[in-house]
Every structure is written in structure tokens, then in C-alpha cells.
């Protein structure tokens, strides 16, 4: 936290408190942890951004996340991941044919 500005530290604190307030840990059961974390980060960051906070450089910033709840965002990201896996598999099949 030392290299962060006061505003960035406030953002990180607010972000982490939101994970607790929204029960994200308890709602993560049986979900892909990386995708769930990205989905919940996107939702939280969208709300904090909407409230006028500046995002910390490099954090998850998905503009349309403001229109989703965490489960919906998770399903969207999971679907995107699966589509990407399918594209990679198709590419590998084409190479070997």
C-alpha cells in the first residue's frame, strides 16, 4: 500500500470492504475462482467508478459491468472463456488437418 496515493488506498479499502458487504466469498461456492473474482471485481469497480472514485491502474475495468449483478457477470465471463477455449480448439484442429 505504501506506493499508492491516499486516493488509491481509499479505493482499495472501499473495494475490499465491498467484497465483504456483498458476501462475495460465500457466493463463490462451486464457481471458477478466477472468473468469479474478475466478475466481482468488475462489479465493485464499476460502482466505485460511478460514485466518482478513480480506479487504481491495472484493476479490472469492464464498462458494462454496471449493468450486471455478480452472478450475471460471472456467467458472461464464463461464456466468453468457453468461447475462447472453443476457438483455440478449432484452431488446433485446423493446424493438424
Buried (B, 14 or more C-beta within 10 A) or exposed (E): EEEEEEEBBBBBEBBEEBBEEBEBEEEBEEBBEEBBBBBBBBBBBBBBBEEEBEBBEEBBBBEEBBEBEBBEBBBBBBEEBEEEEEEEEEEEEEEEE
